[in-house]
Amino acid sequence: MDQAQLVDPHTEIRDEVKKLCARFPGEYWRKLDEQRAYPTEFVRALTEGGYLGALIPEEYGGAGLSLSAAAAILETVQAEGCNGAACHAQMYIMGTILRHGSDVQKKTYLPKIASGELRLQAFGVTEPTSGTDTTSLRTFAKKEGDHYVVFGQKVWTSRAEHSDLMLLLARTTPKDQVTKRTEGLSTFIVDMRASLGKGLTIRPIRSMMNHNSTEVFFDNMIVPAENLVGVEGRGFRYILDGMNAERLLIAAECIGDAKWFIEKATAYARDRVVFGRPIGQNQGIQFPIARAYAQMRAAELMVQSGLAKFEAGQTPGEEANMAKMLAADASWAAAEACIQTHGGFGFAEEYDVERKYREARLYQVAPISTNLILSYIAEHVLGMPRSY
Ligand SMILES: Cc1cc2nc3c(=O)[nH]c(=O)nc-3n(C[C@H](O)[C@H](O)[C@H](O)COP(=O)(O)OP(=O)(O)OC[C@H]3O[C@@H](n4cnc5c(N)ncnc54)[C@H](O)[C@@H]3O)c2cc1C
């Protein structure tokens, strides 16, 4: 047993999640992948098990667990070959309502999110023209009496077709009328059930993997003023407040992916006999897997360091960013080693390697790309000039 497992306070959660995941084997995910369908039964099982409400405080019907417990849940989901991307956003999006929402919003939404009555899976930030340059987004929400009227477009809004609510970031003051470009953006809870067909259009995007991503169009969509989260114009700050938790949770998922690939690769390397001996006897096969394992363990320590800082009430910006990058790199190294170890069979759907390989690639780009993490480290940690 390794050191991390010796001190792991979440072994019970991991064991329970593992049992749940065993009900959703590779063939379940393969079929969904083929049909680009949503894992409704899996999401329901996670919700009923209380896992998606892990971070919602008990007073609002959640489990009131720590971020490291939530990370353990998502890591286990990935390590067991399942895909938390279908629902992981709910864990961190609801944090915006929890931290900045009104009492009424918290009482209205959080218990229903915890029970699964409402899904808050959609996060509308990225737009086609602004991309990573979030403060240049163009979706505009104009206040008219007791409501806002929203015009604009989002892209890559994952799970919008399978969510009841969306957390939307929109401009409420034009960029040229604010002193800082981070001001004048606001966050809204959009009830998509009420708006669909009434100013809200959702179009699925077929992509490399089954991620249920969409384009979302707002054309005169009405959002009640009471759905504004916190103070108008402070939305960007609210979104940033949730980024460290988001990055640490995604990093934990990447660690889980890396563990899955490493397990799968080593098992195959031991069993597959070519030239009269297991392929795993060749150092050319061993070394990439061993290297990926070392990378994964190092990244895991960074995730733990970020989680510890977060739970001590500090701001782990440096650790969360580095954890996300290192864990995504480790999972990608493990994915490469795994597909190479499998030779031709790595490309056959029934081994699940090619599917996981496609899924793991995303985390070099989303929710934040590696370049932007490196820019963060260069500027905010190392004190070099801002490059953009
Ligand atoms: C499957 C999927 C699901 C997603 N889900 C969501 C979601 O639910 N909600 C949501 O809001 N968004 C979502 N996204 C969007 C995702 O967060 C963005 O794709 C990502 O942040 C990159 O933005 P972009 O695609 O516009 O790339 P761009 O900003 O156009 O960047 C393109 C490339 O240029 C690089 N680049 C840009 N600027 C710089 C710079 N200054 N220095 C160095 N390199 C730079 C980037 O790193 C990137 O590699 C999703 C994306 C995908 C693919």
The ligand as an ORCA input file, in Angstrom:
! r2SCAN-3c Opt
* xyz 0 1
  C     -15.941     19.203    -25.181
  C     -15.882     20.590    -24.619
  C     -16.708     20.938    -23.566
  C     -16.717     22.244    -23.082
  N     -17.630     22.593    -22.107
  C     -17.771     23.911    -21.796
  C     -18.842     24.334    -20.948
  O     -19.632     23.525    -20.445
  N     -18.998     25.661    -20.721
  C     -18.163     26.591    -21.265
  O     -18.359     27.772    -21.010
  N     -17.133     26.212    -22.045
  C     -16.927     24.908    -22.340
  N     -15.921     24.515    -23.174
  C     -15.058     25.533    -23.772
  C     -13.626     25.477    -23.281
  O     -13.547     25.968    -21.981
  C     -12.803     26.256    -24.297
  O     -12.788     25.493    -25.503
  C     -11.424     26.510    -23.825
  O     -11.451     27.369    -22.720
  C     -10.581     27.152    -24.931
  O     -11.283     28.207    -25.539
  P     -11.455     28.264    -27.129
  O     -11.915     26.944    -27.587
  O     -12.276     29.423    -27.504
  O      -9.990     28.458    -27.657
  P      -9.266     29.815    -28.039
  O      -9.416     30.812    -26.946
  O      -9.678     30.205    -29.401
  O      -7.753     29.329    -28.062
  C      -7.274     28.470    -29.099
  C      -5.866     28.037    -28.734
  O      -5.042     29.195    -28.605
  C      -4.426     29.213    -27.338
  N      -4.339     30.598    -26.855
  C      -5.309     31.548    -26.855
  N      -4.846     32.683    -26.312
  C      -3.557     32.461    -25.959
  C      -2.537     33.230    -25.327
  N      -2.737     34.483    -24.956
  N      -1.336     32.649    -25.117
  C      -1.091     31.379    -25.507
  N      -2.020     30.597    -26.096
  C      -3.237     31.128    -26.308
  C      -5.300     28.378    -26.428
  O      -4.540     27.827    -25.385
  C      -5.810     27.304    -27.387
  O      -4.895     26.242    -27.444
  C     -15.846     23.200    -23.634
  C     -14.969     22.829    -24.665
  C     -14.996     21.559    -25.169
  C     -14.101     21.203    -26.336
*
